[in-house]
Amino acid sequence: MTERSLNNTQLTIIDNIKIARENISDALASVGADGKSVSLMAVTKTVDPMRINTAIDECGIDLIGENKVGEFLDKKPFLHLDGVKTHLIGHLQTNKIKKILPEVEMIESVDSQNLLLKINEYSGKIDRQAQILIEINIGREESKTGVLPEELNDIIGLASELDHVKVLGLMAVPPICEKESEIRAYFAQMYKLFVDITVKKKDNINMDILSMGMSSDYVYAVKEGANLVRLGSALFGDRRY
Ligand SMILES: *Cc1c(COP(=O)(O)O)cnc(C)c1O
């Protein structure tokens, strides 16, 4: 497609993605981590397939995240997913494991031992090894899912004994903070957990991915060690539900 045939919505998305990539590089440079690679996930909840395809086709976005199983499966047939990975990033109810597991590369939101066991059971049945991240409730918020930091060792221990799941890292959605120092402290706590598990070197556990940072705070997340950021509104504009 040539620039001329793109509409304003598409041009805005292209611009937004360019800016996000620059901000990520600048954040890395500011902490002396220039060479490090950070994956940019486009979070596509409430975003229609035309806009998602713009991000993929025009900007080379190769990772998308969806929160809801039903919404993702409805949109999937219309998406240009060749060479694009898809992750589930929202809470997964156990009765939807069957539907989603064959359809995504990774489940980032594994937030309980029960869900972990059920994913293992089903991926065993379809002879797969599910790639997962463990979601941490780093702000200890009642309203959020995720394991508490002190529960992490137990769920990692359990996962290391299961044949049909592979833990590839950690994910978090920290509380909304007013101050830079507050949000950075949560990201720093996540990075510490990530390093703690890495040095333990358990079977079946590879700490490759630290998924944290959203539209309002991804620059700080990158400065604190995130290597996957999940951006929705910064790329596609405000969500209309
Ligand atoms: C919606 C969502 C995002 C993206 O949020 P923005 O603030 O729009 O960037 C990232 N991660 C999760 C888990 C989400 O639900």
The ligand as an SDF file (V2000), in Angstrom:
LIG
                    3D

 15 15  0  0  0  0  0  0  0  0999 V2000
   -5.6310   -3.2190   28.1300 C   0  0  0  0  0  0  0  0  0  0  0  0
   -4.3730   -3.8400   28.5820 C   0  0  0  0  0  0  0  0  0  0  0  0
   -3.1310   -3.3200   28.1980 C   0  0  0  0  0  0  0  0  0  0  0  0
   -2.9650   -2.0630   27.3660 C   0  0  0  0  0  0  0  0  0  0  0  0
   -3.4920   -0.9650   28.0240 O   0  0  0  0  0  0  0  0  0  0  0  0
   -3.1950    0.5410   27.4950 P   0  0  0  0  0  0  0  0  0  0  0  0
   -3.2280    1.3530   28.7270 O   0  0  0  0  0  0  0  0  0  0  0  0
   -4.2910    0.8530   26.5490 O   0  0  0  0  0  0  0  0  0  0  0  0
   -1.8830    0.5190   26.8490 O   0  0  0  0  0  0  0  0  0  0  0  0
   -1.9810   -3.9830   28.6200 C   0  0  0  0  0  0  0  0  0  0  0  0
   -2.0460   -5.0830   29.3840 N   0  0  0  0  0  0  0  0  0  0  0  0
   -3.2250   -5.6120   29.7800 C   0  0  0  0  0  0  0  0  0  0  0  0
   -3.2120   -6.8290   30.6270 C   0  0  0  0  0  0  0  0  0  0  0  0
   -4.4150   -5.0070   29.3990 C   0  0  0  0  0  0  0  0  0  0  0  0
   -5.5650   -5.5220   29.8040 O   0  0  0  0  0  0  0  0  0  0  0  0
  1  2  1  0
  2  3  1  0
  2 14  2  0
  3  4  1  0
  3 10  2  0
  4  5  1  0
  5  6  1  0
  6  7  2  0
  6  8  1  0
  6  9  1  0
 10 11  1  0
 11 12  2  0
 12 13  1  0
 12 14  1  0
 14 15  1  0
M  END
$$$$
